[in-house]
Amino acid sequence: MTGTTLRLAISLAAMVAALIAFISIANTWIGFGAIIGILILSALVERVVWDRFTDPETRRRDLEDRVRNPPL
């Protein structure tokens, strides 16, 4: 699998885990905290996976795309 595919799979799994955590926790504020924690952890894991499993050409294209089309 490529880094991009793994990154997408991790983000989808994190969203599902965050939703399950929010639904299963009775206290709303603790549920929101669990969502934030899960999403921050998944962002860190995505970055590590991206760095490890992508080739230099894909990294270069991604960087060029971010330079041409900066996020809002």
Secondary structure as the mmCIF struct_conf table of DSSP 4:
data_model
#
loop_
_struct_conf.conf_type_id
_struct_conf.id
_struct_conf.beg_label_comp_id
_struct_conf.beg_label_asym_id
_struct_conf.beg_label_seq_id
_struct_conf.end_label_comp_id
_struct_conf.end_label_asym_id
_struct_conf.end_label_seq_id
HELX_RH_AL_P HELX_RH_AL_P1 GLY A 3 SER A 24
BEND BEND1 ALA A 26 ASN A 27
HELX_RH_AL_P HELX_RH_AL_P2 THR A 28 PHE A 53
HELX_RH_AL_P HELX_RH_AL_P3 PRO A 56 ARG A 68
BEND BEND2 ASN A 69 ASN A 69
#
